[in-house]
């Protein structure tokens, strides 16, 4: 059933770790969200949610991030909770944003600061794009790029709803002019999705293939090479994937190093899937 996935995981993990990963991929993820600091405050959002019987817990180590513990003392599936949230005014007005904790982490590693020129190379649907400006209070000079037209429209919608300032481009990041230079680049690279796939759905095996992994790694190398050209000397690159595979993570770190991008000490992070986190990988480089 999981032949390709398990064979790939065996290249890096022992049986105990693989069992943990498979268990995490079948877990029902808790609903997490962040308060959009560009439009609202934690106090305002928490009061609104408490008034309609939501019980939320703040997540340590994240700004404005919460997990929903319960709703109205009723037994609700996480999918039902998401639908309830999406019908609230605080969601429709962009005061909160549903986002996994793993998805937030690369932006905190990037550590966006006021007046920096930052590029988000594969930006849709805009979760990380909007978080960059939420952290920097809209004071980053942010360029967000997305090749896929349908996904670009979603990016544009979310950026506008969240009130984030960004220059949006519907092109391939690899086609950006090499004369452009950025202080920081976020490359949340297209990948196999091995850290987030729903293995309870047997249809995933139709899409999770050797061909997908090969296509992904080729694109990742092209994007890393382009990021090197666009990064100012001394600039920072954060590379991330929602994959747990060696080809898309550790091998890409080696490739980045071969481009003279220096891996920052202790910056390599890997998150295994469970009921709170999705499987994720990230690494931080400095352009020497």
C-alpha positions as CSV (number, residue, x, y, z in Angstrom):
1,X,0.0,0.0,0.0
2,X,2.7,2.5,1.0
3,X,5.5,0.9,-0.9
4,X,7.0,4.0,-2.5
5,X,6.7,6.1,0.6
6,X,8.2,3.5,2.9
7,X,11.1,2.7,0.6
8,X,11.9,6.4,0.4
9,X,11.7,6.8,4.2
10,X,14.0,3.8,4.7
11,X,16.8,5.8,3.0
12,X,16.9,8.0,6.1
13,X,14.9,6.5,9.0
14,X,14.7,3.3,11.1
15,X,11.6,1.2,11.5
16,X,10.6,2.9,14.8
17,X,10.8,6.3,13.2
18,X,8.9,5.2,10.1
19,X,6.2,3.8,12.3
20,X,5.9,7.2,14.1
21,X,5.8,9.1,10.8
22,X,3.0,6.8,9.4
23,X,1.1,7.2,12.6
24,X,1.5,11.0,12.4
25,X,0.2,11.0,8.8
26,X,-3.0,9.3,9.8
27,X,-3.7,11.6,12.8
28,X,-6.5,14.0,12.8
29,X,-4.9,17.4,12.9
30,X,-6.1,19.9,15.5
31,X,-7.2,23.2,14.1
32,X,-4.7,26.0,14.5
33,X,-4.8,29.6,13.6
34,X,-3.1,32.9,14.1
35,X,-4.5,36.3,14.9
36,X,-3.7,38.7,12.0
37,X,-1.8,41.5,13.8
38,X,-2.3,43.8,10.8
39,X,-6.0,44.0,11.4
40,X,-6.8,42.8,15.0
41,X,-5.5,41.9,18.4
42,X,-5.4,38.7,20.4
43,X,-7.7,40.1,23.1
44,X,-10.4,41.1,20.5
45,X,-10.3,37.7,18.7
46,X,-10.2,35.7,22.0
47,X,-13.2,37.6,23.3
48,X,-15.2,36.9,20.1
49,X,-14.4,33.2,20.2
50,X,-15.0,32.9,23.9
51,X,-18.5,34.5,23.5
52,X,-19.5,31.7,21.1
53,X,-18.0,29.0,23.4
54,X,-14.7,28.3,21.7
55,X,-11.9,27.2,24.0
56,X,-8.5,28.1,22.6
57,X,-5.0,27.6,23.9
58,X,-2.0,29.9,23.0
59,X,0.9,28.1,21.4
60,X,4.3,28.7,23.1
61,X,7.0,30.0,20.9
62,X,4.7,31.5,18.3
63,X,3.3,35.0,18.2
64,X,-0.5,35.2,18.0
65,X,-0.9,31.5,17.3
66,X,-3.6,29.3,18.9
67,X,-5.0,25.8,18.9
68,X,-8.7,25.1,19.3
69,X,-9.3,22.7,22.1
70,X,-13.1,22.5,22.0
71,X,-16.3,24.2,20.8
72,X,-19.5,24.6,22.9
73,X,-18.6,21.4,24.8
74,X,-19.8,19.4,21.8
75,X,-18.0,16.6,20.1
76,X,-17.1,18.2,16.7
77,X,-14.7,16.9,14.1
78,X,-11.8,19.2,13.2
79,X,-13.4,19.5,9.7
80,X,-16.6,20.7,11.3
81,X,-14.7,23.2,13.4
82,X,-13.0,24.6,10.3
83,X,-16.4,25.1,8.6
84,X,-17.7,26.9,11.7
85,X,-14.6,29.2,11.8
86,X,-14.9,30.0,8.1
87,X,-18.4,31.3,8.7
88,X,-17.4,33.8,11.4
89,X,-17.0,37.5,10.7
90,X,-13.5,37.5,12.2
91,X,-12.4,35.0,9.6
92,X,-14.3,36.7,6.7
93,X,-12.8,40.0,7.6
94,X,-9.2,38.7,7.7
95,X,-8.8,39.1,11.5
96,X,-7.6,35.5,11.8
97,X,-6.0,33.0,9.4
98,X,-6.2,29.3,9.6
99,X,-2.6,28.0,9.3
100,X,-0.7,24.9,10.4
101,X,2.1,25.6,13.0
102,X,4.6,23.9,10.7
103,X,3.8,26.4,8.0
104,X,4.5,29.3,10.3
105,X,7.9,28.1,11.4
106,X,10.0,29.0,8.2
107,X,8.8,32.6,8.5
108,X,10.0,32.9,12.1
109,X,13.4,31.4,11.0
110,X,13.5,34.0,8.2
111,X,12.9,36.7,10.9
112,X,11.7,39.5,8.7
113,X,12.7,43.1,9.7
114,X,11.5,46.5,8.8
115,X,12.8,47.9,5.5
116,X,14.3,44.6,4.3
117,X,13.9,43.6,0.7
118,X,12.4,40.1,0.9
119,X,11.3,37.6,-1.9
120,X,8.8,34.8,-1.4
121,X,9.6,32.6,-4.4
122,X,6.7,30.2,-4.4
123,X,4.1,32.2,-2.5
124,X,0.6,30.7,-3.0
125,X,-1.7,30.5,-1.2
126,X,-0.1,33.3,0.8
127,X,0.1,31.9,4.3
128,X,3.8,32.7,4.8
129,X,3.6,35.8,2.6
130,X,1.0,37.4,4.9
131,X,2.8,36.2,8.0
132,X,6.0,38.0,6.9
133,X,4.1,41.3,6.9
134,X,2.2,40.5,10.1
135,X,5.4,40.0,11.9
136,X,7.1,43.1,10.3
137,X,3.9,45.3,10.6
138,X,3.8,45.8,6.9
139,X,7.2,47.4,6.8
140,X,9.0,44.9,4.6
141,X,9.6,45.5,0.9
142,X,8.0,42.2,-0.1
143,X,7.8,40.6,-3.5
144,X,5.7,37.4,-3.8
145,X,5.8,35.2,-6.9
146,X,3.6,32.4,-8.0
147,X,3.7,30.6,-11.3
148,X,0.3,28.8,-11.3
149,X,-2.5,31.2,-12.4
150,X,-5.2,29.6,-10.2
151,X,-3.0,29.6,-7.2
152,X,-1.9,33.1,-7.9
153,X,-5.5,34.3,-7.7
154,X,-5.7,32.6,-4.3
155,X,-2.5,34.4,-3.2
156,X,-3.9,37.7,-4.3
157,X,-7.1,37.1,-2.5
158,X,-5.4,36.2,0.8
159,X,-2.9,39.1,0.6
160,X,-5.7,41.6,0.1
161,X,-8.0,40.1,2.8
162,X,-5.1,40.1,5.3
163,X,-4.2,43.7,4.5
164,X,-0.6,42.7,3.7
165,X,1.6,44.9,1.4
166,X,3.2,42.9,-1.3
167,X,4.2,43.2,-5.0
168,X,2.7,40.2,-6.6
169,X,4.0,38.5,-9.7
170,X,2.3,35.7,-11.7
171,X,5.5,34.3,-13.2
172,X,8.1,31.6,-12.7
173,X,10.6,32.8,-10.0
174,X,13.4,31.4,-12.2
175,X,12.5,34.1,-14.8
176,X,13.2,37.0,-12.4
177,X,15.9,39.4,-13.6
178,X,19.2,38.5,-12.0
179,X,19.9,42.2,-11.4
180,X,17.2,42.1,-8.7
181,X,18.8,41.6,-5.2
182,X,17.1,40.7,-1.9
183,X,18.2,40.8,1.7
184,X,16.2,37.7,2.4
185,X,14.5,35.0,0.4
186,X,12.0,32.4,1.5
187,X,11.9,29.3,-0.8
188,X,9.1,27.1,0.4
189,X,9.7,24.8,-2.4
190,X,7.2,22.7,-4.4
191,X,7.7,19.1,-3.2
192,X,6.2,15.6,-3.0
193,X,4.2,16.5,0.1
194,X,5.4,13.4,1.9
195,X,5.0,15.2,5.3
196,X,1.4,16.1,4.8
197,X,-0.2,13.4,2.6
198,X,-3.3,11.7,3.9
199,X,-2.3,8.0,3.7
200,X,-5.8,7.0,4.8
201,X,-6.9,8.0,1.3
202,X,-5.5,5.2,-0.9
203,X,-5.8,7.5,-3.9
204,X,-2.6,9.3,-2.7
205,X,-0.6,6.5,-4.3
206,X,-1.7,7.7,-7.7
207,X,0.0,11.0,-7.2
208,X,2.8,10.2,-4.8
209,X,5.2,8.6,-7.3
210,X,8.9,8.3,-8.2
211,X,8.1,10.7,-11.1
212,X,6.7,13.3,-8.8
213,X,9.8,13.1,-6.5
214,X,12.1,13.4,-9.5
215,X,10.2,16.4,-11.0
216,X,10.2,18.1,-7.6
217,X,13.9,17.7,-7.0
218,X,14.8,19.1,-10.4
219,X,12.7,22.1,-9.8
220,X,14.1,22.6,-6.3
221,X,17.6,22.7,-7.7
222,X,16.6,25.3,-10.3
223,X,15.0,27.4,-7.6
224,X,18.0,27.2,-5.3
225,X,20.3,28.2,-8.1
226,X,18.1,31.2,-8.9
227,X,17.9,32.1,-5.2
228,X,21.7,32.2,-5.0
229,X,21.8,34.7,-7.9
230,X,19.1,36.9,-6.4
231,X,20.5,37.0,-2.9
232,X,22.6,40.0,-1.7
233,X,26.1,39.1,-0.3
234,X,25.5,38.3,3.3
235,X,21.8,37.8,2.6
236,X,19.7,35.0,4.1
237,X,17.9,32.2,2.4
238,X,15.4,29.9,4.2
239,X,14.6,26.7,2.3
240,X,11.6,24.7,3.4
241,X,9.5,21.8,2.3
242,X,6.5,19.8,3.6
243,X,8.5,16.7,2.8
244,X,10.5,14.2,4.9
245,X,12.5,12.7,2.1
246,X,16.3,12.7,1.8
247,X,16.2,13.8,-1.9
248,X,14.2,16.9,-1.2
249,X,15.8,17.9,2.1
250,X,19.3,16.7,3.1
251,X,20.4,16.3,-0.6
252,X,19.1,19.9,-1.3
253,X,21.1,21.2,1.6
254,X,24.2,19.6,0.1
255,X,23.3,21.2,-3.3
256,X,22.9,24.6,-1.7
257,X,26.3,24.3,0.0
258,X,27.8,23.4,-3.4
259,X,26.5,26.8,-4.6
260,X,28.5,28.5,-1.8
261,X,25.5,29.1,0.4
262,X,26.6,28.6,3.9
263,X,24.4,26.5,6.2
264,X,23.9,28.5,9.4
265,X,24.9,26.5,12.5
266,X,22.0,24.6,14.2
267,X,19.5,25.9,11.6
268,X,18.5,22.6,10.1
269,X,15.1,21.7,11.5
270,X,12.8,18.7,10.9
271,X,9.3,18.3,12.2
272,X,7.6,15.0,12.3
273,X,3.8,14.8,11.8
274,X,1.5,14.4,14.8
275,X,-1.9,15.7,15.8
276,X,-0.6,19.3,16.1
277,X,2.2,19.5,13.5
278,X,2.6,18.6,9.8
279,X,5.8,17.0,8.6
280,X,8.1,19.8,7.6
281,X,11.8,20.6,6.9
282,X,13.7,23.9,6.9
283,X,17.2,25.1,6.7
284,X,18.8,28.6,6.8
285,X,21.7,29.7,4.6
286,X,23.8,32.8,4.3
287,X,25.2,33.9,0.9
288,X,28.9,34.1,1.3
